[in-house]
Amino acid sequence: MLTLGTVEVKYLGVILVLRGVSLELEEGQIVALLGANGAGKSTTLKAISGLLKPEEGRVTHGSIVFEGKHLENGDPEAAAAMGVIQILEGRRVLEHLTVEENLTGGFLVRRDRGNLKRDLDMVYDYFPRLKERRHEISGYVSGGEQQMMVIGRALMAQPRLLLLDEPSLGLAPMLVREIFDIVKRIHAEQNTSMLIVEQNARAALELADYGYVMESGRIVLDGEAAKLRENEDVKEFYLGLTELGETKSYRDVKHYKRRKRWLS
């Protein structure tokens, strides 16, 4: 469904951020993209969705193919029309509009207009809290409700591939669990393919079928999610566990690059 082949991305023509990234995502699959801040995860999503252009970024090498069509250096409108929808990091809501008006915005990017009421009812079924607040100004609802709103808005666009950038960012653990449970339900019922960027490696690997680990603009490790959860490097550097399964302190891991097997 989606294939990235040795993709390189530069900003302003000189800042090399992605250094030959290759990954695959099959239809109906959930893939997790893990890594620390600055690894290139968000840039990878923007390269797929066409959002590099507003930030003066460009794919300078390699290919991005979605269902047989090339996406590299394309427009976000064209990608959205194909069903590639990105949920940006940081809950980008239209703060002066109501919750329902935000959701309707996702409906308007579709080529077919479908049935607005039916699709709103679908979103409200997944997120009953949004139905309760549908007439409230979106800038005044909670962070968790805003995250539900941007996922709901993306669903209104009928995505074939949903790109989620840090959906757990800034949320309390209970809300993270609730949102990931809903995302899992959406995947099961809608068969929506998903590529999820997350620093919460534990939550992402519990949800995903397959995972990739990025560092410094490169893929350094990949495999089935269940196997990655048992990988000693992933457990130590991304799940915060020692080889004995004990929690590690920040002091123990802050100089982690010296000991990673894939850097040796």
C-alpha positions as CSV (number, residue, x, y, z in Angstrom):
1,M,0.0,0.0,0.0
2,L,2.8,2.4,1.0
3,T,6.5,2.1,0.2
4,L,9.3,4.5,1.0
5,G,12.5,3.7,-0.8
6,T,15.8,5.3,0.4
7,V,14.1,8.6,1.0
8,E,16.3,11.6,1.7
9,V,14.8,15.0,2.8
10,K,16.5,18.4,3.0
11,Y,15.3,21.6,4.4
12,L,16.3,24.9,2.6
13,G,18.3,22.7,0.2
14,V,21.1,22.2,2.7
15,I,19.9,20.6,6.0
16,L,19.8,16.8,5.5
17,V,17.2,15.3,7.9
18,L,16.2,12.0,6.4
19,R,19.2,9.9,5.3
20,G,17.8,7.0,3.1
21,V,14.6,6.0,5.0
22,S,12.9,2.8,3.7
23,L,9.8,1.3,5.1
24,E,6.6,-0.5,4.0
25,L,3.0,-0.5,5.2
26,E,0.5,-3.0,4.0
27,E,-3.2,-2.3,3.6
28,G,-5.1,-2.6,6.9
29,Q,-1.8,-2.6,8.9
30,I,-0.8,-0.4,11.9
31,V,2.9,0.5,11.8
32,A,4.7,2.4,14.6
33,L,7.6,4.7,14.0
34,L,9.6,5.1,17.1
35,G,12.5,7.3,18.1
36,A,13.7,10.2,20.1
37,N,13.1,13.9,19.4
38,G,14.9,15.0,16.3
39,A,15.2,11.5,14.8
40,G,13.2,12.5,11.7
41,K,9.8,10.9,12.5
42,S,7.6,13.9,11.9
43,T,9.6,14.7,8.7
44,T,8.8,11.2,7.4
45,L,5.1,11.8,7.9
46,K,5.2,15.2,6.2
47,A,7.1,13.8,3.3
48,I,4.3,11.3,2.8
49,S,1.4,13.8,3.3
50,G,3.0,16.6,1.2
51,L,3.4,19.0,4.2
52,L,7.1,19.5,3.6
53,K,6.6,22.2,1.0
54,P,5.2,24.9,3.5
55,E,8.3,24.3,5.6
56,E,10.7,24.6,2.7
57,G,11.5,20.9,2.8
58,R,12.0,18.6,-0.2
59,V,12.5,15.0,-1.0
60,T,15.9,15.1,-2.8
61,H,16.3,11.3,-3.3
62,G,14.2,8.2,-3.2
63,S,10.6,7.4,-3.8
64,I,7.3,7.5,-1.8
65,V,4.6,5.3,-3.5
66,F,1.0,5.0,-2.3
67,E,-1.1,2.5,-4.1
68,G,1.0,2.8,-7.2
69,K,1.2,6.6,-7.3
70,H,4.2,8.7,-6.4
71,L,3.8,11.2,-3.6
72,E,7.3,12.7,-3.2
73,N,7.1,16.5,-3.4
74,G,3.4,16.4,-4.1
75,D,0.7,18.8,-2.7
76,P,-1.1,18.0,0.6
77,E,-4.4,18.5,-1.2
78,A,-3.6,15.8,-3.7
79,A,-2.5,13.4,-1.0
80,A,-5.7,14.1,1.0
81,A,-7.8,13.4,-2.1
82,M,-6.1,10.0,-2.3
83,G,-7.1,9.3,1.3
84,V,-3.7,10.1,2.9
85,I,-4.7,12.2,6.0
86,Q,-2.2,13.4,8.6
87,I,-3.0,14.4,12.2
88,L,-0.4,16.9,13.2
89,E,1.5,16.9,16.4
90,G,0.1,19.4,19.0
91,R,-3.7,19.2,18.4
92,R,-4.1,21.7,15.6
93,V,-7.7,22.7,16.1
94,L,-9.5,25.8,14.8
95,E,-9.9,27.3,18.2
96,H,-12.6,29.9,17.3
97,L,-14.9,27.3,15.8
98,T,-17.2,24.9,17.7
99,V,-16.3,21.2,18.1
100,E,-18.8,20.2,15.4
101,E,-17.6,22.9,13.0
102,N,-14.1,21.5,13.4
103,L,-15.4,18.0,12.6
104,T,-17.3,19.3,9.5
105,G,-14.0,20.7,8.2
106,G,-12.7,17.2,7.7
107,F,-15.9,16.3,5.7
108,L,-15.3,19.2,3.3
109,V,-11.9,17.9,2.0
110,R,-13.6,14.8,0.5
111,R,-14.3,14.6,-3.2
112,D,-17.7,12.9,-2.5
113,R,-19.9,14.8,-0.1
114,G,-21.5,11.6,1.3
115,N,-23.9,12.1,4.3
116,L,-22.7,14.6,6.9
117,K,-25.1,13.6,9.6
118,R,-24.2,9.9,9.2
119,D,-20.5,10.6,9.4
120,L,-20.9,12.9,12.4
121,D,-22.9,10.2,14.2
122,M,-20.1,7.8,13.5
123,V,-17.5,10.1,15.1
124,Y,-19.9,10.7,18.1
125,D,-20.2,7.0,18.5
126,Y,-16.4,6.7,18.9
127,F,-16.2,9.9,21.0
128,P,-19.4,10.4,23.0
129,R,-17.7,13.3,24.9
130,L,-17.5,15.2,21.6
131,K,-21.2,14.9,21.2
132,E,-21.7,16.4,24.6
133,R,-19.5,19.4,23.7
134,R,-20.4,19.7,20.0
135,H,-21.6,23.3,20.4
136,E,-18.7,24.5,22.6
137,I,-15.9,26.6,21.2
138,S,-13.0,24.1,20.6
139,G,-10.4,26.4,22.1
140,Y,-12.0,25.9,25.5
141,V,-12.3,22.1,25.6
142,S,-9.7,20.0,27.3
143,G,-6.5,18.7,25.7
144,G,-7.8,15.2,25.6
145,E,-11.0,16.4,24.0
146,Q,-9.0,18.3,21.4
147,Q,-7.1,15.2,20.6
148,M,-10.3,13.3,20.1
149,M,-11.5,16.1,17.9
150,V,-8.6,16.0,15.5
151,I,-8.9,12.2,15.2
152,G,-12.6,12.6,14.6
153,R,-12.0,15.4,12.0
154,A,-9.6,13.1,10.2
155,L,-12.2,10.3,10.2
156,M,-14.6,12.7,8.6
157,A,-12.3,12.8,5.6
158,Q,-12.6,9.0,5.1
159,P,-8.9,8.2,5.3
160,R,-7.4,5.2,3.6
161,L,-4.1,5.9,5.4
162,L,-4.1,7.8,8.6
163,L,-0.8,9.4,9.8
164,L,-0.8,10.2,13.5
165,D,2.0,12.3,14.9
166,E,2.4,12.0,18.7
167,P,-1.3,11.4,19.6
168,S,-0.3,10.9,23.3
169,L,1.6,14.1,23.6
170,G,0.8,16.1,26.8
171,L,-2.0,13.8,27.9
172,A,-2.5,12.0,31.2
173,P,-1.9,8.3,31.2
174,M,-5.6,7.4,31.6
175,L,-6.4,9.6,28.6
176,V,-3.6,8.1,26.5
177,R,-5.1,4.6,27.2
178,E,-8.6,5.8,26.3
179,I,-7.5,7.3,23.0
180,F,-5.4,4.4,22.0
181,D,-8.3,2.0,22.8
182,I,-10.5,4.1,20.5
183,V,-7.9,4.1,17.8
184,K,-7.7,0.3,18.0
185,R,-11.5,0.1,17.7
186,I,-11.5,2.4,14.7
187,H,-8.8,0.3,13.0
188,A,-10.8,-2.9,13.7
189,E,-14.2,-1.5,12.5
190,Q,-13.0,0.8,9.6
191,N,-9.9,-1.3,8.5
192,T,-8.0,2.0,8.3
193,S,-4.3,1.7,7.7
194,M,-2.2,3.7,10.1
195,L,1.3,5.0,10.5
196,I,1.8,6.2,14.1
197,V,4.7,8.3,15.3
198,E,5.1,8.0,19.0
199,Q,7.6,8.5,21.8
200,N,5.4,6.4,24.1
201,A,6.9,3.2,22.7
202,R,5.0,0.9,25.0
203,A,1.6,2.1,24.0
204,A,2.5,2.2,20.3
205,L,4.0,-1.3,20.2
206,E,0.9,-2.7,22.0
207,L,-1.3,-1.2,19.2
208,A,0.9,-1.8,16.2
209,D,1.5,-4.9,14.0
210,Y,5.0,-3.8,12.9
211,G,7.5,-1.2,14.1
212,Y,10.5,0.8,12.9
213,V,13.0,2.6,15.1
214,M,14.6,5.8,13.8
215,E,17.8,7.5,14.9
216,S,19.5,10.5,13.2
217,G,17.3,10.3,10.1
218,R,17.8,6.5,9.6
219,I,15.9,3.3,10.3
220,V,18.2,1.4,12.6
221,L,15.8,-1.4,13.7
222,D,12.5,-2.9,12.5
223,G,10.4,-6.0,13.1
224,E,7.0,-7.3,14.2
225,A,5.8,-5.3,17.2
226,A,5.7,-8.3,19.5
227,K,9.3,-9.0,18.8
228,L,10.4,-5.4,19.2
229,R,8.7,-5.4,22.7
230,E,11.1,-8.2,23.6
231,N,14.2,-6.7,22.0
232,E,16.7,-5.9,24.7
233,D,17.8,-2.6,23.0
234,V,14.1,-1.5,22.7
235,K,13.4,-2.5,26.2
236,E,16.3,-0.6,27.6
237,F,16.3,2.5,25.5
238,Y,12.6,3.0,24.7
239,L,10.7,1.1,27.3
240,G,13.1,2.1,30.1
241,L,13.7,-1.5,31.4
242,T,16.9,-3.3,32.2
243,E,17.6,-6.8,31.0
244,L,16.0,-8.1,34.2
245,G,12.8,-6.1,33.5
246,E,13.5,-3.4,36.1
247,T,12.8,0.2,35.5
248,K,15.9,2.3,34.6
249,S,16.4,5.8,35.8
250,Y,17.1,8.8,33.5
251,R,20.6,9.0,34.9
252,D,21.3,5.5,33.7
253,V,20.1,6.0,30.1
254,K,21.0,9.6,29.3
255,H,24.3,8.5,27.7
256,Y,22.6,5.6,25.9
257,K,24.2,6.2,22.5
258,R,27.5,4.7,23.6
259,R,26.0,1.3,24.2
260,K,23.4,0.8,21.5
261,R,24.1,-2.4,19.6
262,W,23.1,-0.8,16.3
263,L,25.6,1.9,16.7
264,S,28.5,-0.4,17.3
